[in-house]
Amino acid sequence: NNNQLYKFSYTTEVLVDKTKGSKEGSAGYRISSDVDVNLVWRDPSSKDDQLIQLVISNVRLNPASRRSEKKNVLHGSTAESVLGKTKLAALTKPFLLHLRNGKAKAFYSYWAEPATIKNLKRGLASLLQVQLKTGKVIENDVSGRCIVEYKAVKGQVTRTKILETCKTAETGFTTHSQVMGVSRKSSSVTVFTLEDGFIRSAVADETHSLAVNTRRSTAAKVVSKQTLTLVGTEAGPLEVAGKDVAGVVKSIDAKLAAVGIVAEKVKSQCKGCPSLFEHWQTQQKLLEPASLSKATAPRSFLALIQGIRKASKDEILKVLKSASKTSLPQVVDAVTSSQTTASLDAMLEFLNFTDTKGFVLQERFLYACGFASHPNERMLQALLDISNGKIGSTDIKESVVIIMGALVHKLCQKGECNLPTVVQVKKLLLDSPESRQVESEVQMYLLALKNSMLPEAIPIFTKYAESELGSYSTIALTALQRYDVKLMTNEVKQTVNRVYHQNRRIYEKNVRAAAADVILSSNPSYMEVKNLLLSIGNLPHEMNKYMLSKIQDILRFQLPARFVMEDMISHNYDRFAKVGSSSAFSGFMAQSADVTSTYSLDILYSGSGILRRSNMNIYGASKGATLHGLQVAIEAQGLESLIAATPDQGEEDLESFAGMSALLFDVQLRPVTFFKGYSDLMSKMFSMSGEPMNVVKGLILLTDHSEVIQLQSGLKASAEFQGGLAIDISGGMEISLWYRESKTSVNNRGALVVTGNVTVDMDFMRAGVEVSFETEASLDFITTVQFSEYPFLVCMQMDKTTFPVRYCETLPEKKMSRLFGSKKQLVPGSEFPLHQENSNMCKKVFDSSW
């Protein structure tokens, strides 16, 4: 009403905490004040079109939770000593709000005011928006442009803001993988108490909880509360005469401007923070190779990434040039994983792809690109430019192309499949297999397409599945297995069945095994499974045993194809009683409410007892999403001449070869060759040290989530969750002709650190919570084969060592940091259970060895 001054009390508070914390264990602060509100102008033709003035006064700052004097960083402080004279003066300066039918049409303040002060005023102004009718509307307020739902009952209105619909200028990023990602739950509810349509009180409660999907106990929340209560009224200034709002505002103060009600960005300044180079000097020793199996390595890696993301290209180059030769690969991992314009520019300037001596650094850069949490078009363009230029190493050329496929997949996942560079690279990858004549180049583009997961590549893989070259067929079939079952057309299924049943030509055993995997994982029909089961008994010895083991594993592990099998097996006992050493087995590595981790071990031998294919897989599943965490496949062929054995049908002319292929976190890496050709085999036989060959080693940014949460109070919370993994995967193959024994090993070493920070920073005041967990672990898969007699003895071992898991929660506040939760537990080591037949064989192997 005109002629009235409405006196309100106003408090806004913010708390940050772990999700299951108590108010006493949280950090935060409360800003209390008085607010005077009066009508400045009303449109003569519409009583609900008003310009009102708000004045904040008597500002007080206190901790939001109870603190002893010793722990209270605000004890003895005044608003002026905390905010500073200039900011307090700005906060208490009057501002104007134009309301039409209860909605904010314009917010008037001063451009020169600090952004944090304007945002606090916007938070108060936004609280005055209300409507008296039930329904959904789109509103602009400090949080952005949001869909808001009103529910009105007598004397009370409840406003629920649907926060996921809010559109703001500040956008963050998150990990493309849901399993390794971060989930957020948010709510914002304001309850108005009204009297004759006038606000007597408004109470707004807003909560944002963030949790790491793989371990939801690693979580933090931010709680914001606003309370506006009418204290009383008294005589106030008269309404100002004027035709329109703009004219009235100008007559009050020419410096007042419509600055917008949506919050503006606040640039946080770090006073006294070390430079990137200074920070690097404190972390360097922790990133030396000797420390990579410890949790200190990924923790330092994450801290370095945070520094790099704020640094310039020149600052980053200074660190790259000063790093020791042994720590430099880890710095390359960190710089590339930072994924800023400056970090990519620094890497492209630092690396010389024409120089073969820089192989290790070049490959670490490429792998870090492949594992990028939120790649952009520019990163893909950089790799395209590298592939079109001169590259000193053919292995690096392969890696560049293979990783381009991974980037295409991630960009398409983000809805960016139609960006010009993505379209260009898609065309290159789809056209190249047909246009290349060199076997290694065709393989390279097939692997890139396997990474890309493009639906358009399915016809290409379908064609190459029937290739005369086993290497092409294997890549094509393993690629088809990665696609959504809905994309497996009848044509694809018919082709895969032709390969397995050898309708047109004889195929190698490992190709047929790969075809069987595709059939069984693609919702097979009754007849498909029936024909596959009927083939057992007519296959080469070891293939019979492998397929039998595969069927038994599906029945035991409750996989989809089991229903058809249960109907047939009871009537075909002889067919399913085959001898041999090949096997397939799946099991659980870990099961929790948050994530389920499974492993599978498939191993296929030639009839002479020499390894043909060994395949280890680890999968993670969380809330319906699946991540192919690891696949290590060892393949060998053409080794029968070593023990004067006869090759199996279709494998008589195969060149001697052994190699390893790894897929890590859904990204296919460049395969590694142990030896190729008879002369290479013999030279390696006499020089084999028994030491495994490294497949991938480095630091990977697994979880990467960053966002700014705009609170309705005008305050901003920043959330940063990062997960770093130090990993070392190696594999080897030894053959002893003297003892007629072979041994393959896959060794996995890793250390994982996940940290989460939620911080509310207002220049003059900061409160935050940090949650983290870390672990160090190793997993070994060893297969020993004694082929002095048939059936030969095979022992598979899959061991994990005892490893620690540490959790920590800290509340860092301005001038102090308080640790309020830390615990450590040891997870006992174990040998993963495989089938009983394997246990019996291991006993024989080790008894005979003894």
C-alpha positions in Angstrom: 0.0 0.0 0.0 1.0 3.6 -0.5 2.2 5.6 2.4 3.3 2.6 4.3 6.8 1.3 5.3 6.8 -2.5 5.9 9.5 -3.7 8.3 10.7 -7.3 7.8 13.4 -9.4 9.5 15.4 -11.4 7.0 17.9 -14.2 7.4 19.7 -16.3 4.8 21.9 -19.2 5.8 23.9 -21.8 4.0 25.3 -25.1 5.4 27.7 -27.6 3.7 28.0 -31.0 5.1 28.4 -34.7 4.3 24.9 -36.1 3.4 24.3 -37.9 6.7 25.7 -35.1 8.9 24.2 -33.3 11.8 23.9 -29.6 12.1 26.6 -29.5 14.7 29.1 -31.2 12.4 28.5 -28.9 9.4 30.1 -25.7 8.2 28.3 -22.5 7.1 27.2 -19.1 8.0 24.1 -17.0 8.5 23.5 -13.4 7.4 20.8 -11.6 9.3 19.4 -8.2 8.7 16.4 -5.9 8.8 14.6 -5.1 5.5 12.4 -2.1 4.9 10.0 -2.3 1.9 7.8 0.5 0.5 5.8 1.2 -2.6 7.5 3.7 -4.9 5.1 3.8 -7.9 2.0 2.0 -9.1 0.6 1.9 -12.6 -2.7 3.9 -12.4 -4.3 1.5 -14.8 -3.2 -1.7 -13.0 -2.9 -2.0 -9.2 -0.7 -5.1 -9.6 2.0 -3.3 -11.6 4.3 -1.9 -8.9 7.7 -0.6 -8.3 8.9 -1.3 -4.8 12.0 -0.2 -2.9 14.0 -2.5 -0.6 16.6 -1.4 1.9 18.8 -3.8 3.9 20.1 -2.6 7.3 21.6 -3.8 10.6 23.6 -6.6 8.9 24.9 -9.4 11.2 27.1 -12.5 10.4 27.2 -15.6 12.5 28.1 -19.3 12.1 25.0 -21.3 10.9 25.8 -24.1 13.4 26.8 -23.7 17.0 30.5 -23.2 17.7 32.5 -22.6 20.8 34.4 -19.3 20.9 37.6 -21.1 20.1 36.2 -22.7 16.9 34.1 -19.7 15.9 36.0 -17.8 13.2 33.4 -15.0 13.4 33.7 -14.5 17.1 34.2 -10.8 17.8 33.7 -9.8 14.2 31.3 -7.1 12.9 29.6 -7.0 9.5 32.0 -4.2 8.5 35.2 -6.1 9.6 34.1 -9.2 7.6 32.6 -7.6 4.5 34.7 -4.4 4.4 33.4 -0.9 4.4 32.8 -0.7 0.7 30.8 -3.9 0.4 28.7 -3.2 3.5 27.9 0.2 2.1 26.8 -1.4 -1.2 24.7 -4.0 0.5 22.8 -1.4 2.5 22.2 0.9 -0.5 18.5 0.9 -1.6 17.5 -1.1 -4.7 14.2 -1.4 -6.7 12.1 -4.3 -7.9 9.4 -4.0 -10.6 6.6 -6.5 -9.9 3.7 -7.2 -12.3 1.1 -9.7 -11.1 3.6 -10.9 -8.5 6.3 -11.6 -11.0 9.7 -9.8 -11.3 9.8 -7.8 -14.5 13.0 -5.8 -13.7 15.6 -5.5 -10.9 17.3 -2.2 -10.5 20.7 -1.7 -8.7 24.1 -0.3 -9.5 26.5 -1.8 -12.1 29.5 -0.7 -10.0 28.5 -2.9 -7.0 30.4 -6.1 -6.5 28.7 -9.1 -8.1 28.4 -11.0 -4.7 26.5 -8.0 -3.3 24.1 -7.7 -6.3 23.5 -11.5 -6.1 22.5 -11.2 -2.4 20.1 -8.5 -3.3 18.7 -10.6 -6.2 18.2 -13.5 -3.7 16.0 -11.2 -1.5 14.1 -9.8 -4.4 13.4 -13.3 -5.9 11.8 -14.3 -2.6 9.0 -11.7 -3.2 7.7 -13.4 -6.3 4.4 -15.2 -5.6 1.1 -16.0 -7.3 -2.3 -16.8 -5.7 -3.4 -19.5 -8.2 -2.4 -23.1 -8.4 -0.5 -24.0 -11.5 2.9 -24.3 -13.3 4.6 -21.2 -14.8 8.0 -20.2 -16.1 9.7 -17.7 -13.9 12.9 -15.7 -14.0 14.7 -15.3 -10.7 18.2 -15.4 -9.3 18.5 -19.1 -10.1 17.8 -18.6 -13.8 14.8 -19.3 -16.0 12.9 -22.1 -14.3 9.6 -24.0 -14.3 7.9 -23.3 -11.0 4.8 -25.1 -9.6 2.4 -23.2 -7.2 -0.1 -24.8 -4.9 -2.5 -22.4 -3.2 -4.7 -23.1 -0.2 -6.4 -20.7 2.2 -3.8 -18.2 3.5 -0.8 -20.2 2.2 1.0 -20.7 -1.1 3.7 -23.4 -1.7 6.1 -22.7 -4.5 8.2 -25.7 -5.7 11.0 -24.9 -8.1 11.8 -27.7 -10.6 15.6 -27.1 -10.4 16.6 -29.4 -13.3 14.7 -27.1 -15.7 16.6 -24.0 -14.6 18.6 -22.4 -17.5 21.7 -20.4 -16.5 24.8 -19.0 -18.2 27.1 -21.0 -16.0 27.3 -24.6 -17.2 29.7 -27.2 -15.8 30.7 -30.6 -17.1 30.6 -34.2 -16.0 32.0 -37.6 -16.8 30.3 -39.3 -19.8 30.2 -42.7 -18.0 27.2 -42.9 -15.7 29.0 -45.7 -13.6 32.0 -43.4 -12.8 29.8 -40.3 -12.6 28.2 -38.2 -9.9 24.5 -38.1 -9.1 22.7 -35.0 -7.8 19.4 -34.7 -6.0 17.9 -31.2 -5.5 14.8 -29.6 -4.1 13.6 -26.0 -3.6 10.4 -25.3 -1.7 9.2 -21.9 -0.5 6.1 -21.6 1.7 4.3 -18.2 1.8 1.9 -17.2 4.6 -0.5 -14.5 3.3 -3.0 -12.1 4.8 -5.3 -10.3 2.3 -2.9 -11.3 -0.5 0.1 -9.7 1.3 3.2 -11.7 2.4 3.3 -12.1 6.2 6.2 -14.6 5.9 8.2 -16.5 3.3 10.4 -19.5 4.2 12.5 -21.1 1.5 14.4 -24.4 1.9 16.8 -25.6 -0.8 18.9 -28.7 -0.7 21.4 -30.1 -3.2 23.0 -33.6 -2.5 25.8 -34.9 -4.6 27.2 -38.5 -4.5 29.8 -40.6 -6.3 27.8 -43.4 -8.1 30.4 -46.1 -7.3 30.4 -45.3 -3.6 27.4 -43.2 -2.5 28.7 -42.7 1.0 31.2 -40.4 -0.6 28.8 -37.6 -0.8 28.2 -34.0 0.2 25.3 -31.6 0.4 24.6 -27.9 0.5 21.5 -26.6 2.4 20.3 -23.0 1.9 17.5 -21.4 3.9 15.8 -18.0 3.6 13.4 -16.6 6.1 11.5 -13.3 5.6 9.1 -12.3 8.3 6.9 -9.2 8.7 7.7 -7.4 12.0 5.4 -4.4 11.7 4.4 -1.4 9.6 4.7 2.4 10.0 4.1 5.5 8.0 6.2 5.6 4.9 7.1 7.8 2.0 4.5 8.9 -0.6 4.2 7.3 -4.0 6.3 9.0 -6.8 4.4 10.5 -9.7 5.3 9.2 -13.2 4.0 7.7 -16.4 6.3 4.6 -16.5 8.8 2.6 -14.5 11.9 3.8 -16.5 11.1 7.5 -15.9 10.4 7.0 -12.2 13.7 5.1 -11.7 15.6 7.8 -13.4 14.0 10.5 -11.2 15.1 8.6 -8.1 18.7 8.0 -9.1 20.1 8.3 -12.6 22.8 5.7 -11.7 20.2 2.9 -11.0 20.1 0.4 -13.9 18.1 -2.7 -14.8 20.9 -5.2 -14.1 18.8 -8.3 -14.5 17.5 -10.6 -11.8 19.4 -13.7 -12.9 22.6 -14.1 -10.9 25.8 -13.0 -12.5 29.1 -14.8 -12.5 31.5 -14.3 -9.6 35.2 -14.5 -10.3 36.9 -16.1 -7.3 40.3 -14.7 -6.6 42.9 -16.8 -4.7 45.0 -14.5 -2.6 48.4 -15.9 -1.6 47.9 -19.1 -3.6 51.1 -20.7 -5.0 51.8 -20.5 -8.8 51.4 -23.7 -10.9 55.2 -24.1 -10.9 55.5 -23.7 -7.1 52.7 -26.2 -6.7 54.4 -28.7 -9.1 57.7 -28.5 -7.1 55.9 -29.7 -4.0 54.2 -32.6 -5.9 57.0 -33.8 -8.2 58.4 -36.6 -6.0 54.9 -38.1 -5.5 54.6 -38.5 -9.3 57.8 -40.5 -9.8 57.2 -44.0 -11.2 58.1 -45.7 -7.9 55.1 -44.0 -6.3 52.5 -44.9 -8.9 51.1 -47.9 -7.0 50.4 -45.7 -4.0 47.4 -43.5 -3.4 49.6 -40.4 -3.1 50.1 -40.5 -6.9 46.5 -40.1 -8.0 45.9 -37.6 -5.2 48.8 -35.5 -6.4 47.6 -36.0 -10.0 44.1 -34.6 -9.1 45.7 -31.6 -7.2 47.9 -30.9 -10.2 44.9 -30.9 -12.6 43.2 -28.3 -10.4 46.2 -26.1 -10.7 46.6 -26.6 -14.5 43.0 -25.7 -15.1 43.6 -22.2 -13.8 47.0 -21.8 -15.5 48.1 -20.2 -18.8 49.8 -22.0 -21.6 53.2 -20.5 -20.7 52.9 -21.6 -17.1 52.0 -25.2 -18.2 55.0 -25.3 -20.6 57.3 -24.2 -17.8 56.3 -27.2 -15.8 56.5 -29.6 -18.8 60.1 -28.4 -19.5 61.2 -28.5 -15.9 59.9 -32.0 -15.1 62.4 -34.9 -14.7 62.6 -37.5 -17.4 60.9 -40.1 -15.1 58.1 -37.8 -13.9 57.4 -36.2 -17.3 55.0 -39.0 -18.5 52.8 -38.4 -15.4 52.8 -34.6 -16.1 51.7 -35.3 -19.7 48.8 -37.4 -18.2 47.8 -34.5 -15.9 48.1 -31.7 -18.5 46.1 -33.6 -21.2 43.4 -34.7 -18.6 42.9 -31.0 -17.6 41.1 -30.5 -21.0 41.4 -26.7 -21.1 42.4 -24.7 -24.2 45.7 -23.7 -22.6 46.6 -27.3 -21.7 45.9 -28.6 -25.2 47.9 -25.8 -26.8 50.8 -26.5 -24.4 50.8 -30.2 -25.2 50.7 -29.6 -29.0 53.6 -27.2 -28.8 55.6 -29.5 -26.4 55.3 -32.8 -28.4 57.0 -33.4 -31.7 55.3 -36.2 -33.4 58.0 -36.6 -36.1 60.5 -37.6 -33.4 60.4 -41.4 -32.7 62.3 -40.8 -29.4 59.2 -39.1 -27.9 57.1 -42.3 -28.3 56.2 -42.8 -24.7 55.1 -39.2 -24.2 53.2 -39.2 -27.4 51.3 -42.3 -26.5 50.5 -41.1 -23.0 49.1 -37.9 -24.5 46.9 -39.9 -26.9 45.6 -42.3 -24.3 44.8 -39.4 -22.0 42.8 -37.9 -24.9 41.0 -41.3 -25.3 40.0 -41.3 -21.6 39.0 -37.6 -21.6 36.0 -37.0 -19.4 34.5 -34.2 -21.5 36.4 -33.9 -24.8 35.5 -31.2 -27.3 35.6 -30.7 -31.0 39.0 -29.0 -30.8 40.7 -32.0 -29.2 39.4 -34.2 -32.1 40.6 -31.6 -34.6 44.0 -31.7 -33.0 44.3 -35.5 -33.5 43.0 -35.2 -37.1 45.7 -32.6 -37.8 48.4 -34.9 -36.3 47.2 -37.9 -38.4 47.4 -35.8 -41.5 50.9 -34.6 -40.7 54.2 -36.5 -40.5 54.4 -39.1 -37.7 57.7 -40.7 -36.9 56.3 -44.0 -35.4 53.8 -46.3 -37.1 52.6 -47.4 -33.6 51.8 -43.7 -32.8 50.0 -43.4 -36.2 47.8 -46.4 -35.2 47.1 -44.9 -31.7 46.1 -41.5 -33.2 43.5 -43.1 -35.4 42.2 -45.6 -32.8 41.8 -42.8 -30.2 40.0 -40.6 -32.8 37.3 -43.3 -32.8 37.0 -43.1 -29.0 36.6 -39.3 -29.2 33.9 -39.6 -31.9 32.0 -41.9 -29.6 32.2 -39.6 -26.6 31.2 -36.5 -28.6 28.2 -38.4 -30.1 27.2 -39.4 -26.6 27.1 -35.7 -25.7 24.8 -35.0 -28.7 27.6 -33.5 -30.8 27.7 -36.0 -33.7 26.9 -33.3 -36.3 29.8 -31.0 -35.5 31.9 -30.4 -38.6 35.0 -32.2 -37.3 33.1 -35.1 -36.0 31.3 -35.5 -39.4 34.7 -35.3 -41.2 36.3 -38.0 -38.9 33.3 -40.2 -39.2 33.6 -40.2 -43.0 37.3 -40.9 -42.8 36.8 -43.9 -40.5 33.8 -45.3 -42.4 35.5 -45.0 -45.8 39.0 -46.1 -44.9 38.8 -49.9 -44.4 37.6 -50.4 -48.0 40.2 -48.1 -49.5 43.3 -49.5 -47.7 45.4 -52.4 -49.0 47.9 -52.8 -46.1 46.6 -55.3 -43.5 47.9 -53.3 -40.5 46.1 -50.1 -41.8 42.8 -51.9 -42.3 43.1 -53.3 -38.7 43.8 -49.8 -37.5 40.6 -48.3 -39.0 38.5 -51.3 -37.9 39.8 -50.8 -34.3 39.0 -47.0 -34.6 35.4 -47.9 -35.7 35.2 -50.4 -32.8 35.9 -47.5 -30.5 33.5 -45.1 -32.3 30.4 -47.4 -31.8 28.8 -45.8 -34.8 25.6 -47.5 -35.9 26.7 -46.8 -39.5 29.7 -49.1 -38.9 27.6 -52.2 -38.3 27.4 -53.1 -42.1 31.2 -52.8 -42.3 31.7 -55.1 -39.3 29.2 -57.5 -40.7 31.1 -57.7 -44.0 34.5 -58.1 -42.3 33.2 -60.8 -39.9 33.3 -63.2 -42.9 36.8 -62.1 -44.0 39.4 -64.7 -44.9 41.8 -63.0 -42.5 41.2 -64.1 -38.9 42.5 -60.7 -37.4 39.8 -58.8 -39.4 37.1 -61.3 -38.4 38.0 -61.1 -34.7 38.0 -57.3 -34.5 34.6 -57.2 -36.4 32.9 -59.8 -34.2 34.2 -58.3 -30.9 33.0 -54.9 -32.1 29.5 -56.2 -32.9 29.3 -57.6 -29.4 29.6 -54.0 -28.0 26.5 -52.7 -29.7 23.0 -52.5 -28.3 21.1 -55.7 -29.0 18.4 -53.6 -30.7 20.8 -52.8 -33.6 21.5 -56.5 -34.3 19.4 -57.0 -37.4 18.5 -60.3 -39.0 21.2 -59.8 -41.6 23.9 -59.4 -38.9 22.7 -62.4 -37.0 22.6 -64.6 -40.1 26.2 -63.5 -40.9 27.5 -64.3 -37.4 25.7 -67.7 -37.5 27.3 -68.5 -40.9 30.7 -67.8 -39.4 30.2 -70.0 -36.3 28.7 -72.9 -38.3 31.3 -72.4 -41.2 28.6 -72.4 -43.9 30.8 -70.8 -46.5 34.4 -71.4 -45.4 36.6 -72.9 -42.6 37.4 -70.3 -39.8 40.0 -70.3 -37.0 38.8 -71.4 -33.6 39.1 -68.0 -32.0 37.0 -66.5 -34.8 34.3 -69.1 -34.2 34.5 -68.5 -30.4 34.0 -64.8 -31.0 31.0 -65.5 -33.2 29.5 -67.7 -30.5 29.9 -64.8 -28.0 28.0 -62.5 -30.3 25.2 -65.0 -30.8 24.7 -65.7 -27.1 24.7 -62.0 -26.1 22.3 -60.9 -28.8 18.9 -62.3 -27.5 19.3 -65.5 -29.6 16.2 -67.2 -30.9 15.3 -70.8 -29.9 16.7 -72.2 -33.1 20.0 -70.2 -32.9 20.7 -71.7 -29.4 19.5 -75.1 -30.5 21.8 -75.2 -33.5 24.7 -73.9 -31.4 24.2 -76.7 -28.8 23.9 -79.3 -31.5 27.2 -78.2 -32.9 28.9 -79.4 -29.7 30.4 -82.8 -30.3 31.2 -82.0 -33.9 33.8 -79.3 -33.1 37.6 -79.7 -32.7 38.4 -81.2 -29.2 39.3 -78.0 -27.4 36.5 -76.0 -29.1 34.0 -78.6 -27.9 35.2 -78.2 -24.3 35.3 -74.3 -24.6 31.7 -74.2 -25.9 30.5 -76.7 -23.3 32.1 -74.5 -20.5 30.5 -71.4 -22.0 27.1 -73.0 -21.9 27.5 -74.2 -18.3 28.7 -70.7 -17.4 25.5 -69.1 -18.9 23.3 -71.6 -17.0 25.1 -71.0 -13.7 25.4 -67.2 -14.1 21.7 -66.7 -15.0 22.4 -65.1 -18.4 19.5 -64.6 -20.8 20.1 -67.5 -23.2 19.8 -70.1 -20.4 16.0 -70.8 -20.9 16.5 -72.5 -24.2 19.5 -74.5 -22.9 17.7 -75.9 -19.9 15.2 -77.3 -22.3 17.8 -79.2 -24.3 20.7 -80.3 -22.0 18.8 -83.0 -20.1 18.2 -84.9 -23.4 21.8 -84.6 -24.7 24.0 -86.0 -22.0 26.7 -87.6 -24.3 27.1 -84.3 -26.2 27.8 -82.5 -23.0 30.4 -84.8 -21.5 33.5 -83.7 -23.4 37.1 -83.7 -22.2 39.5 -80.9 -22.8 41.2 -78.0 -21.0 39.5 -74.9 -22.5 37.1 -73.1 -20.3 34.9 -70.1 -19.7 33.9 -68.8 -16.3 32.1 -65.7 -14.8 31.8 -64.5 -11.2 31.2 -61.6 -8.9 34.2 -59.5 -7.8 32.2 -57.2 -5.6 28.5 -56.6 -4.9 27.1 -53.6 -3.0 24.0 -51.4 -3.0 26.0 -48.9 -5.2 27.8 -51.0 -7.8 28.2 -54.6 -8.9 31.5 -55.7 -10.4 31.8 -59.0 -12.3 34.6 -60.8 -14.0 34.8 -63.4 -16.8 37.8 -65.6 -17.8 37.6 -67.3 -21.2 40.5 -69.5 -22.3 40.8 -71.5 -25.6 43.6 -73.9 -26.5 44.7 -75.5 -29.7 44.5 -79.3 -29.9 48.2 -79.5 -29.2 47.9 -77.7 -25.8 49.2 -74.3 -26.8 47.2 -71.2 -25.8 45.1 -69.9 -28.7 43.1 -67.2 -26.8 42.9 -65.9 -23.3 40.3 -63.3 -22.4 39.8 -61.6 -19.1 37.0 -59.1 -18.6 35.9 -56.9 -15.7 32.6 -55.0 -15.8 31.0 -52.5 -13.4 27.3 -51.9 -13.3 25.4 -49.2 -11.4 21.7 -48.3 -11.6 21.2 -49.8 -15.0 24.4 -48.5 -16.6 27.3 -50.7 -17.5 31.0 -49.9 -17.9 33.5 -52.3 -19.5 36.3 -51.5 -17.1 38.9 -53.9 -18.4 39.5 -56.4 -21.1 42.9 -58.0 -21.6 43.1 -60.5 -24.4 46.2 -62.6 -25.2 46.2 -64.4 -28.6 48.7 -66.8 -30.0 48.8 -68.8 -33.2 51.1 -70.9 -35.4 53.2 -72.3 -32.5 52.6 -76.0 -33.1 55.9 -76.3 -34.9 57.7 -75.7 -31.6 56.5 -79.0 -30.2 56.1 -80.9 -33.5 52.3 -80.9 -33.2 49.7 -80.9 -35.9 47.7 -77.6 -36.3 43.9 -77.8 -36.1 41.8 -77.6 -39.2 41.8 -74.2 -40.8 45.0 -73.1 -39.0 47.6 -75.0 -41.0 49.1 -71.9 -42.7 49.0 -69.4 -39.8 52.1 -67.3 -39.2 53.7 -67.6 -35.7 52.3 -64.8 -33.6 51.5 -63.8 -30.0 50.2 -60.5 -28.9 48.0 -58.7 -26.4 45.1 -56.3 -26.8 43.6 -54.2 -24.0 40.3 -52.4 -23.7 40.2 -50.0 -20.7 37.1 -48.1 -19.5 35.3 -48.7 -22.8 38.3 -47.5 -24.9 40.2 -50.0 -27.1 43.9 -49.4 -27.0 46.5 -50.2 -29.6 47.4 -53.9 -29.5 50.9 -55.0 -28.4 52.8 -57.7 -30.3 55.0 -60.1 -28.4 56.4 -61.6 -31.6 55.5 -62.1 -35.2 57.0 -64.5 -37.6 59.1 -67.6 -37.0 62.5 -65.9 -36.8 61.1 -63.2 -34.4 59.6 -66.1 -32.3 63.0 -67.9 -32.1 64.9 -64.8 -31.2 62.4 -64.0 -28.4 62.4 -67.6 -27.2 66.1 -67.4 -26.4 65.9 -63.9 -25.0 62.7 -64.2 -22.9 63.4 -62.9 -19.4 60.0 -63.9 -18.1 59.3 -60.2 -17.3 55.8 -59.1 -18.4 55.5 -56.5 -21.2 53.8 -53.2 -20.3 50.4 -52.7 -22.0 49.3 -49.5 -20.4 50.8 -47.4 -17.6 49.7 -44.0 -16.4 47.3 -41.8 -14.6 43.6 -41.6 -15.7 41.0 -39.1 -14.7 38.0 -41.4 -14.2 35.5 -39.1 -12.5 35.3 -35.5 -13.4 32.3 -33.4 -12.3 32.3 -29.7 -12.0 29.3 -27.4 -11.6 28.2 -24.1 -10.0 25.0 -24.4 -8.0 23.2 -21.1 -8.0 21.2 -20.9 -4.7 18.0 -19.0 -4.5 19.5 -16.9 -1.7 21.9 -15.4 -4.2 24.9 -17.3 -2.9 26.7 -19.8 -5.1 28.0 -23.2 -4.3 30.7 -24.8 -6.4 30.9 -28.6 -6.6 34.0 -30.4 -7.8 34.3 -34.2 -7.8 37.3 -35.9 -9.3 38.5 -39.5 -9.3 42.1 -40.4 -10.3 43.5 -43.8 -11.1 47.1 -44.8 -11.2 47.3 -48.0 -13.3 49.9 -50.4 -14.5 48.7 -53.3 -16.7 51.3 -55.7 -18.1 51.2 -59.2 -19.6 53.6 -61.8 -20.7 53.9 -65.3 -22.2 56.6 -67.8 -21.5 57.1 -71.1 -23.2 59.6 -73.8 -21.9 60.2 -76.5 -24.5 62.4 -78.4 -21.9 59.5 -78.7 -19.4 56.9 -78.6 -22.1 55.1 -75.9 -20.2 53.7 -72.5 -21.0 52.7 -69.6 -18.7 50.7 -66.5 -19.5 50.2 -63.7 -17.0 48.2 -60.5 -16.8 49.2 -58.2 -13.9 47.1 -55.3 -12.9 48.3 -52.7 -10.3 46.2 -49.7 -9.4 45.6 -46.9 -6.8 42.4 -45.0 -6.8 41.5 -41.7 -5.1 38.1 -40.0 -5.4 37.6 -36.5 -3.8 34.6 -34.3 -3.6 34.4 -30.7 -2.6 31.4 -28.5 -2.1 32.2 -24.9 -1.3 30.3 -21.7 -0.8 32.7 -18.8 -1.4 31.7 -15.1 -1.1 35.0 -13.3 -1.3 34.7 -12.3 2.4 33.6 -15.7 3.7 34.1 -19.3 2.7 32.7 -22.6 3.9 33.1 -26.0 2.5 33.2 -29.8 2.9 35.6 -32.3 1.4 34.9 -36.0 1.2 37.2 -38.6 -0.2 38.1 -42.3 -0.3 41.2 -44.0 -1.6 42.4 -47.5 -2.2 45.4 -49.5 -3.6 45.0 -52.9 -5.1 46.5 -55.5 -7.4 44.9 -58.3 -9.4 46.9 -61.1 -11.1 45.7 -63.6 -13.6 48.1 -66.5 -14.3 47.6 -69.5 -16.5 50.0 -72.4 -16.4 49.8 -75.2 -19.0 51.7 -78.5 -19.1 51.4 -80.0 -22.5 53.5 -83.2 -22.1 50.4 -85.4 -22.4 46.8 -85.1 -23.5 44.5 -84.0 -22.0 47.1 -81.4 -20.9 47.0 -79.8 -17.5 45.8 -76.3 -17.2 45.7 -74.2 -14.0 44.2 -70.7 -13.9 44.7 -68.4 -10.9 43.1 -65.1 -10.3 44.4 -63.4 -7.1 43.8 -60.1 -5.4 46.1 -59.0 -2.6 44.9 -57.5 0.7 44.3 -53.8 0.2 43.3 -50.8 2.3 40.3 -48.5 1.8 40.5 -45.1 3.5 37.6 -42.6 3.9 38.0 -39.0 5.0 35.7 -36.0 5.6 37.0 -32.5 6.2 35.4 -29.1 6.8 37.7 -26.4 5.5 36.5 -22.9 6.6 38.2 -19.6 6.1 41.3 -19.5 8.5 40.8 -23.1 9.6 40.3 -26.7 8.5 38.7 -29.3 10.7 38.9 -33.1 10.2 35.7 -34.6 11.5 35.7 -38.1 10.1 38.4 -40.6 9.0 38.5 -44.4 8.9 40.4 -47.1 7.4 39.6 -50.7 6.7 41.5 -53.6 5.2 39.8 -55.7 2.5 41.4 -59.2 2.8 43.1 -60.7 -0.2 41.7 -63.8 -1.9 41.9 -66.1 -4.8 38.8 -65.7 -6.9 36.8 -69.0 -7.2 36.8 -70.6 -10.6 35.1 -74.0 -11.5 35.9 -77.2 -9.5 37.6 -78.7 -12.5 40.2 -75.9 -12.5 40.8 -76.5 -8.8 41.5 -80.2 -9.4 43.8 -79.4 -12.3 45.8 -76.8 -10.3 46.4 -79.5 -7.6 47.8 -81.8 -10.3 50.0 -79.1 -11.9 51.5 -78.0 -8.6 51.9 -81.6 -7.4 53.8 -82.5 -10.5 55.8 -79.3 -10.3 56.7 -80.1 -6.8 
